[in-house]
Amino acid sequence: MEPHNRFYEFVEDFRDPFSRDRDRVLHASSFRRLEYKTQVFLNHEGDYFRTRLTHSLEVSQIARTLARTLGLNETLCEVIALSHDLGHTPFGHTGGDMLDILLREDGHTNGFEHNFQSFRVLTKLEKRYKGFDGLNLTYATLEGVLKHSYPYKKSFTKELEGVFALDKHPSLEAIVVDKADEIAYVSHDIDDGIKYQLINWDDFKDEPLFCRIEAKLAGMDQQDRLYRHRFVAALITLLVEDFIANSKDPIKAYDRIKPLCSTLDARSVVPIGFSSEVAREIKQMKKLLFSKLYRHQKIAQKMFAGKQCIRGLYKAFTQEIDLLPSRQKEILQKRQSHRVIADYIASMTDRYAIKEYHRIYGFEF
C-alpha cells in the first residue's frame, strides 16, 4: 500500500514517503526548538537534563529497535517518534495545562491538548510551501502523531471527523512509539532524578521493577559511579525485551493486509504491549516517580513559576495585541485571536518565554 500525503505532489527522488516525512520534520523550526523546551527539569537548570529534543531522539531510537525486531515499518516509527512532542509548550506539561485552562476560561471548549497541537504544527503552523500550510506529511505519519497515545477521542474530535477514525486504534507503529515513549521517560527521569539528588535508590527499594534490575546487576554497589548508568541501561533492556517477547507472536497472527490503516476498534484489546506483570510494575514505578520526583519541592517551584510566565504572556498578548510580532498580527486576520496567541506561546522555548515575560513586565522571572 502506497501511503498518501495530505496534498498531492509529484516527488521522484531516492527516498520513500516516510523518509521524506522524517527529513521534513528534522528540518522544521519546531523540531529545532525542542532543544530548549523542558522535559521535566527546566532547561537552564543544568546541561545534563533531558530536553524535549533529547527525549524525542531517545524515543526514536527505542521505537526503531522495537520496529526492526518485530518486522514493522522502522522509518514510520522514527518519524512519529521525532514528531510526537512538537506541540508541547515551554515548561513541560505544566505549560500545556495552563494554556488549556486559559483557553477554556475564554470560551474555547477544545482548550489545549499537546497531541493535537503536534498535529497542528505539522499541518498548519509550519510553513514551507506556497500553496498550503504544514509539511505535507503522509496520513500514516499524521495519524500516528495524533493517535500515538490512548484515548484517541479527545476535545479535538469534531475538527477531525471524516479525516481520521478516532474510534479505531492507530497503526501498530504508532502503538510502538507510545510504548517507546513510556520506556524512555521512565528510565531517563530516574537517571536525571538520581543525578541531581532529587530522589535516591532507597526510594525504589520496594519496587518490583527495581528489584528485577538489582538482580541483573549482580550486587553491584549503588555507590559505584557507574551504577546509575548500568541501572538505566538494564531497565531499558528489560522493558524492550519484555515488549518484544509479548508482541512477537500476536504480530505474526495479526492481519497485516492493511499495515498502515486503523483496523481495530479502540475498545478492543491491542495485540501488542508489555506483559501484564511488567505493565503493572511500570504503572507502580510511575506512581512513585509522580509522588517523589515530579512533585518534589524544587520541581514544583520551577513549574509554578513557569505557569505564572505562561499566564502572564497570555494575558499580556490578549490585552495588547501590539505586543505580538508582526507575523502573529498578520495571522490574526485569518484565525481566532486566542488560538493565535496560544500557538505563539506554545511555540516558544523556555528561555524565550522567560525573556519575553521579562521584556513585557520589566522585572526578573
C-alpha positions in Angstrom: 0.0 0.0 0.0 1.4 3.4 -1.0 0.9 6.0 1.8 -0.6 9.3 0.6 0.3 12.8 1.5 -2.3 15.3 2.6 -1.7 17.4 -0.6 -0.8 15.9 -3.9 2.8 16.5 -5.0 4.9 14.8 -7.6 8.1 13.7 -5.9 10.6 11.5 -7.6 13.8 11.1 -5.6 15.8 8.4 -3.7 13.6 8.4 -0.6 10.4 6.5 0.3 7.5 8.6 1.6 8.2 8.1 5.3 11.8 9.0 4.8 10.6 12.3 3.2 8.4 12.8 6.2 11.3 12.3 8.6 13.5 14.7 6.7 10.9 17.4 6.6 10.4 17.1 10.4 14.1 17.2 11.1 14.5 20.4 9.1 11.4 22.1 10.7 11.8 25.1 13.0 9.6 23.5 15.6 11.9 20.4 15.8 15.0 22.6 16.5 13.2 24.5 19.2 12.7 21.2 21.2 16.3 21.6 22.3 15.3 24.3 24.7 12.0 23.0 25.9 11.5 21.4 29.3 11.0 17.7 29.6 10.8 17.6 33.4 13.6 19.9 34.6 13.9 23.4 33.3 16.5 23.6 30.5 18.7 26.2 32.1 18.9 24.3 35.4 21.8 22.2 34.1 23.3 20.8 31.0 22.7 17.1 31.8 18.9 17.2 32.0 16.9 15.7 29.2 15.0 18.2 27.0 12.1 17.6 24.6 14.7 17.1 21.9 16.9 14.5 23.6 13.7 12.8 24.8 12.4 12.6 21.2 15.7 11.2 20.0 15.7 8.5 22.7 12.1 7.6 21.9 13.0 7.3 18.2 16.0 5.0 19.0 13.9 2.7 21.1 11.0 2.7 18.7 13.2 1.8 15.8 14.7 -1.1 17.7 11.3 -2.4 18.5 10.0 -2.0 14.9 13.0 -3.6 13.4 12.9 -6.6 15.7 9.1 -7.0 15.3 9.1 -6.6 11.5 7.2 -3.3 11.4 8.0 -0.2 9.4 11.1 1.3 11.1 11.0 4.6 9.3 7.3 5.3 10.1 8.1 4.6 13.8 11.1 7.0 13.5 9.1 9.9 12.1 6.2 9.5 14.5 8.7 9.5 17.4 10.6 12.5 16.2 7.3 14.4 15.8 5.3 13.3 18.8 6.2 16.2 21.1 6.4 19.1 18.7 3.2 20.5 20.2 4.5 20.8 23.7 4.7 24.2 25.3 7.5 25.7 27.4 7.7 24.3 30.9 6.6 20.8 30.1 3.1 19.5 30.8 2.6 22.4 33.3 2.7 24.9 30.5 0.2 23.0 28.4 -2.1 22.6 31.4 -2.1 26.4 32.0 -2.8 27.1 28.3 -5.7 24.7 28.5 -7.1 26.5 31.5 -6.7 29.9 29.9 -8.3 29.0 26.6 -11.3 27.3 28.4 -11.7 30.4 30.5 -12.0 32.4 27.3 -14.7 30.1 26.0 -12.7 27.7 23.9 -14.2 24.3 24.7 -11.4 22.4 22.9 -8.8 24.0 25.2 -5.2 22.9 24.6 -4.1 19.3 24.0 -0.4 18.6 23.1 -1.0 15.7 20.7 -3.5 17.8 18.7 -1.1 20.7 18.9 1.7 18.5 17.4 -0.8 17.6 14.6 -1.5 21.3 14.1 2.2 22.1 14.0 2.7 19.6 11.2 -0.4 20.5 9.2 -0.9 24.2 9.8 1.7 26.1 11.8 4.9 25.1 9.9 5.1 27.0 6.6 7.3 25.6 3.9 5.2 25.7 0.8 3.3 28.5 -1.1 0.2 26.5 -1.9 -0.6 25.2 1.6 0.3 25.2 5.2 2.2 22.5 7.0 4.8 20.0 5.9 2.6 17.8 3.7 3.3 14.6 5.5 1.6 11.2 4.8 -1.7 10.3 6.5 0.0 7.4 8.3 2.5 9.7 10.0 -0.1 12.3 10.9 -2.4 9.6 12.3 0.5 8.2 14.3 1.3 11.6 15.8 -2.4 12.4 16.6 -3.2 8.9 18.0 0.0 7.6 19.4 -1.4 7.7 23.0 -4.8 6.5 24.2 -7.5 7.6 24.5 -7.8 8.9 20.9 -11.1 10.7 21.2 -10.4 14.0 22.9 -11.6 17.6 22.8 -10.5 17.9 19.2 -12.7 15.1 17.8 -15.1 17.3 15.9 -12.4 19.1 14.0 -11.2 15.7 12.5 -14.4 14.0 11.8 -14.2 12.2 8.4 -10.4 12.6 8.3 -9.1 10.1 10.9 -11.0 7.3 12.5 -10.7 8.3 16.2 -12.8 5.3 17.2 -10.1 3.0 15.8 -6.7 2.0 17.0 -3.8 3.6 15.0 -1.2 1.6 13.2 1.0 -0.8 15.2 3.8 1.5 14.5 2.1 4.3 16.4 1.4 2.0 19.3 5.1 1.0 19.3 6.0 4.7 19.6 3.7 5.1 22.6 5.4 2.3 24.4 8.9 3.5 23.4 7.9 6.9 24.9 7.0 5.2 28.2 10.2 3.3 28.3 12.2 6.4 27.5 10.7 8.8 30.1 10.5 6.2 33.0 14.2 5.4 32.5 15.6 8.9 31.9 13.6 10.5 34.6 15.1 8.1 37.1 18.5 8.9 35.6 18.0 12.7 35.9 16.4 12.5 39.3 19.2 10.4 40.8 21.9 12.5 39.1 20.6 15.7 40.7 19.8 14.0 44.0 16.1 14.7 43.9 15.4 11.0 44.5 17.7 8.2 45.8 17.9 4.5 45.4 16.3 3.8 48.7 13.1 5.4 47.3 12.8 2.4 45.0 13.7 -0.5 47.3 10.2 -1.8 47.5 9.5 -1.5 43.7 9.3 -4.9 41.9 10.8 -3.4 38.8 13.8 -2.0 40.7 14.3 -5.4 42.4 14.4 -7.1 38.9 17.2 -4.7 37.8 19.1 -5.1 41.1 19.2 -8.8 40.5 20.5 -8.3 37.0 23.3 -6.1 38.2 24.5 -8.9 40.5 25.1 -7.0 43.7 26.9 -4.0 42.1 27.4 -1.3 44.7 24.9 1.6 44.4 27.8 3.9 45.4 29.7 3.0 42.3 29.7 5.9 39.9 28.7 3.6 37.1 25.7 2.1 38.9 23.3 4.7 37.6 24.3 4.2 34.0 24.2 0.4 34.3 20.8 0.6 36.0 19.2 2.7 33.3 20.7 0.6 30.5 19.4 -2.6 32.2 16.0 -1.1 32.8 15.6 -0.1 29.1 16.8 -3.6 28.0 14.4 -5.4 30.3 11.4 -3.3 29.1 12.4 -3.7 25.4 12.8 -7.4 25.7 9.5 -7.8 27.6 7.7 -5.8 24.9 9.2 -7.8 22.1 8.6 -11.2 23.8 5.0 -10.3 24.5 4.3 -8.8 21.0 6.1 -11.0 18.5 3.5 -13.8 18.2 0.5 -11.5 18.2 2.0 -9.5 15.4 2.6 -12.7 13.4 -1.1 -13.6 13.8 -2.3 -10.1 13.2 -3.9 -9.2 9.9 -1.2 -7.2 8.0 -3.1 -6.7 4.8 -3.6 -3.1 5.7 -0.5 -2.4 7.8 -0.8 1.4 7.8 -4.5 1.7 8.5 -6.6 1.7 11.6 -8.4 -1.6 11.7 -9.1 -2.4 15.3 -11.9 -0.8 17.3 -10.5 1.4 20.1 -12.4 -0.6 22.6 -10.7 -3.9 21.6 -7.5 -5.2 23.1 -4.4 -4.0 21.2 -2.4 -7.1 20.1 0.9 -5.7 21.3 2.3 -4.4 24.6 4.1 -5.4 27.7 3.3 -8.5 29.7 0.6 -7.9 32.3 3.1 -8.3 35.1 5.6 -5.8 33.7 2.8 -3.4 32.8 1.6 -3.4 36.4 5.2 -2.8 37.7 5.7 0.1 35.3 2.5 1.6 36.5 3.6 1.3 40.1 7.0 2.8 39.3 5.3 5.8 37.6 3.2 6.4 40.7 6.4 6.5 42.8 8.1 8.9 40.3 5.0 11.1 40.4 5.0 11.4 44.2 8.7 11.5 44.8 10.1 13.3 41.7 7.5 15.2 39.7 6.0 16.7 42.9 9.4 17.4 44.5 9.6 20.9 46.0 12.3 22.1 43.7 10.4 20.9 40.6 7.1 22.3 42.0 8.7 25.8 42.5 10.0 26.0 38.9 6.8 24.7 37.4 4.8 27.2 39.4 6.9 30.0 38.1 6.5 28.5 34.6 2.7 28.6 35.0 2.8 32.3 36.0 5.0 33.0 33.0 2.5 31.4 30.6 -0.4 33.1 32.3 1.4 36.5 32.2 2.3 36.2 28.5 -1.3 35.1 27.5 -2.9 37.9 29.4 -0.5 40.5 28.1 -0.9 39.4 24.4 -4.7 39.2 24.9 -4.9 42.7 26.3 -2.4 44.3 24.0 -2.2 42.8 20.5 0.7 45.2 19.6 3.0 43.2 21.9 2.8 40.4 19.3 5.4 40.1 16.5 4.2 41.2 13.0 3.9 37.6 11.8 1.4 36.8 14.5 -0.6 40.0 13.9 -0.9 39.0 10.3 -2.3 35.6 11.2 -4.8 37.3 13.5 -6.6 38.5 10.3 -7.3 34.8 9.4 -7.6 33.0 12.7 -9.2 33.3 16.1 -7.1 35.6 18.3 -6.9 33.5 21.4 -5.8 30.4 19.4 -3.1 32.5 17.6 -1.8 33.7 20.9 -1.8 30.1 22.3 0.0 28.9 19.2 2.6 31.6 19.6 3.2 30.8 23.3 3.3 27.1 22.7 6.0 27.5 20.1 8.3 29.3 22.5 11.3 27.7 24.2 11.6 28.0 27.9 14.3 30.7 27.8 12.5 32.7 25.1 9.2 32.7 27.2 11.2 33.9 30.2 12.9 36.6 28.1 9.5 37.8 26.7 8.0 37.8 30.2 10.9 39.9 31.4 10.6 42.3 28.4 6.9 42.9 28.9 6.7 43.1 32.7 10.1 44.7 33.2 11.4 42.5 36.1 13.2 39.3 36.6 11.4 36.0 36.3 
